[in-house]
Amino acid sequence: MLKLIIRRLALTLWCLLACTIFLHLVAPQAKADGPQVKITQPSVNGNAIGHPGTKVTITGSGFPAGNTLNLYTTPNGDPGKCTVNGDPAANGLISFATNPTVMVQGDSTFTVTATWPDNAATSTTAYYVCAATQGVQGLSSNTFTVAQPVAINVTPTSVAQGDQVTVNGTNWLPPQQLNVSILAGDGSAPIASNVVMSGPDGTFSTILAIPGNAGAASYAVRVYATNETSMTATQNNALTVTQSATAAPTPTVAPSPTATATTQPTETPTPSTATTGGSGSASMVTFFIYFLGGIGTLFVLIGVIVFIVYSHA
């Protein structure tokens, strides 16, 4: 009798153990086979973060094929509130404004890409997504947190041509490719720009060089996500560019006064017989003097000759 009691007790214990193991194996499977909803993009550590206008992708499975689902956002993570029975607003549900409905595919799944709506935009709030149809509903297993508004800061706010300026930003999606540019107010091309990635905490910092030929004026600084142009921050008149001292125009050198030559008085030459206007008369006088001298010399010679002749005679 004792052996029979022990056998029955052992059999009972084995049955309880088998049932416990079965329930542990079946329960997760049953949960996995139920409606599932998830925000797949953007994803940061399993959840999503962004702003109104951020592109989101929502997927689901386990819904009746061909049914139309209503999509809602809600900060309440209570699955019992995710239902189309009664007034959705009374359950804290807000219609997903940009894509309020979606069709379930033949394999009982759905995928929808939309932008996060403006009617679920309370900063630092984590929202769930509820997908519901008559009798079937599913609450997202993760959340979308609305980040604080994006912000940028420019330092210094006044620089000279050829100098550098630093632009910092906060509350951008981590990570996200951003375009940073310095713009004139006339709609022309940026005078300086750079592409930078935001960090895991949604911040960034970049240095831009101001061209040496940039006009001395006030400029705007603009930052936008290259894959999401709706996420933009602009500061008008955020930067003043002044003329560089090295770029000042070269002063015009005044011409040196030309030395005026002092005119020396011309010395009047003393007139001579060779250069005066009476040179002709002087020449005639000189000719007669020589002529008469010649005749006198000739008479002297004749007199000498006559004297010698008569002396010999």
DALIN-V659963 format. One record per residue. N is the residue number from 1. OMEGA is omega in radians with two decimals (none if undefined). BURIAL is I if it has 16 or more other ideal C-beta (glycine too) atoms within 10 Angstrom, else O. Layout:
BEGIN
n = {N;N}
omega = {OMEGA;OMEGA}
burial = {BURIAL;BURIAL}
END
This chain:
BEGIN
n = {1;2;3;4;5;6;7;8;9;10;11;12;13;14;15;16;17;18;19;20;21;22;23;24;25;26;27;28;29;30;31;32;33;34;35;36;37;38;39;40;41;42;43;44;45;46;47;48;49;50;51;52;53;54;55;56;57;58;59;60;61;62;63;64;65;66;67;68;69;70;71;72;73;74;75;76;77;78;79;80;81;82;83;84;85;86;87;88;89;90;91;92;93;94;95;96;97;98;99;100;101;102;103;104;105;106;107;108;109;110;111;112;113;114;115;116;117;118;119;120;121;122;123;124;125;126;127;128;129;130;131;132;133;134;135;136;137;138;139;140;141;142;143;144;145;146;147;148;149;150;151;152;153;154;155;156;157;158;159;160;161;162;163;164;165;166;167;168;169;170;171;172;173;174;175;176;177;178;179;180;181;182;183;184;185;186;187;188;189;190;191;192;193;194;195;196;197;198;199;200;201;202;203;204;205;206;207;208;209;210;211;212;213;214;215;216;217;218;219;220;221;222;223;224;225;226;227;228;229;230;231;232;233;234;235;236;237;238;239;240;241;242;243;244;245;246;247;248;249;250;251;252;253;254;255;256;257;258;259;260;261;262;263;264;265;266;267;268;269;270;271;272;273;274;275;276;277;278;279;280;281;282;283;284;285;286;287;288;289;290;291;292;293;294;295;296;297;298;299;300;301;302;303;304;305;306;307;308;309;310;311;312;313}
omega = {3.14;3.13;3.14;3.13;3.13;3.13;-3.14;3.12;3.11;3.13;3.12;3.13;3.12;3.11;3.11;3.13;3.14;3.12;3.12;3.13;-3.14;-3.14;3.12;-3.14;-3.05;-3.06;3.11;3.14;3.13;3.11;3.14;-3.12;-3.13;3.13;3.14;3.12;3.14;3.00;-3.03;3.13;-0.19;-3.10;3.08;-3.10;3.08;3.10;-3.12;3.08;-3.13;-3.11;2.98;-3.06;3.07;3.12;3.11;3.03;-3.11;3.13;3.12;3.11;3.10;3.12;3.13;-3.12;3.10;3.13;3.04;-3.13;2.98;-3.14;-3.14;2.92;3.12;3.05;-3.11;-3.13;3.13;3.13;3.14;3.11;-3.13;-3.10;3.08;3.11;3.13;-3.10;-3.14;-3.11;3.13;3.11;3.14;-3.13;3.09;-3.11;3.14;-2.88;-3.02;3.07;-3.01;-3.12;3.12;-3.13;3.09;-3.12;-3.10;3.11;3.09;3.12;3.01;3.05;3.12;3.06;-3.08;3.02;-3.10;-2.99;3.12;-3.09;3.04;-2.93;3.11;-3.06;3.11;3.12;3.10;-3.11;2.96;3.04;3.12;3.04;-3.02;2.98;-3.09;3.06;-3.10;3.13;3.11;3.13;-3.08;3.14;3.09;-3.01;3.01;-3.13;3.11;-3.14;3.05;-3.12;3.14;-3.11;3.08;3.13;-3.08;3.09;-0.22;-3.12;3.10;-3.14;3.08;3.08;3.13;3.13;-3.12;3.12;-3.14;3.10;3.09;3.12;3.11;3.06;3.02;-3.10;-3.13;-0.31;-3.11;3.12;-3.05;3.04;-3.14;-3.07;3.08;-2.98;2.97;-3.09;-3.08;3.12;3.13;-3.13;3.14;3.07;3.09;3.11;3.14;3.07;-3.05;3.09;3.04;-3.11;3.14;3.13;3.10;3.13;3.05;3.06;3.13;-3.13;3.12;3.11;3.11;3.14;3.13;-3.14;3.11;3.14;3.09;-3.05;3.06;-3.08;3.06;3.06;-3.07;3.09;3.07;3.09;-3.05;3.13;-3.08;-3.00;3.10;3.10;-3.01;3.01;-3.11;3.03;3.09;-3.14;-3.12;-3.04;3.06;3.11;3.13;-3.12;-3.14;3.12;3.14;-3.14;-3.14;-3.11;3.14;-3.11;-3.13;-3.13;-3.14;-3.13;3.11;-3.13;-3.14;-3.13;-3.13;-3.11;3.11;-3.10;3.11;3.13;-3.13;-3.13;-3.12;-3.11;3.10;-3.09;3.07;-3.12;-3.11;-3.04;-3.11;-3.14;-3.11;-3.11;-3.13;-3.12;3.13;3.14;3.14;-3.13;3.13;-3.13;-3.13;3.12;3.12;-3.14;-3.13;3.11;3.13;3.14;-3.14;3.12;-3.13;3.12;3.13;-3.14;3.13;-3.13;3.13;-3.11;-3.12;-3.12;-3.13;-3.12;-3.10;-3.14;3.12;-3.13;none}
burial = {O;O;O;O;O;O;O;O;O;O;O;O;O;O;O;O;O;O;O;O;O;O;O;O;O;O;O;O;O;O;O;O;O;O;I;I;I;I;I;O;O;I;O;O;O;O;O;I;I;I;I;I;I;I;I;I;O;I;I;I;I;O;I;O;O;O;O;O;I;I;I;I;I;I;O;O;O;O;O;O;I;I;I;I;O;O;O;I;O;O;I;I;I;I;I;I;I;I;O;O;O;I;O;I;O;O;O;O;O;I;O;I;O;I;I;I;I;O;O;I;O;O;O;O;O;O;I;I;I;I;I;I;I;O;O;I;I;I;I;I;O;I;I;I;O;I;I;O;O;I;O;I;O;I;O;O;O;O;I;I;I;O;O;O;I;O;I;O;I;I;I;I;I;I;O;I;O;I;I;I;I;I;I;I;O;O;O;O;O;I;I;I;O;O;O;I;O;I;O;O;O;I;O;I;O;I;O;I;O;I;O;O;O;I;O;O;O;O;I;I;I;I;I;I;I;O;O;I;O;O;I;O;I;O;I;O;O;I;I;O;I;O;O;I;O;O;O;O;O;O;O;O;O;O;O;O;O;O;O;O;O;O;O;O;O;O;O;O;O;O;O;O;O;O;O;O;O;O;O;O;O;O;O;O;O;O;O;O;O;O;O;O;O;O;O;O;O;O;O;O;O;O;O;O;O;O;O;O;O;O;O;O;O}
END
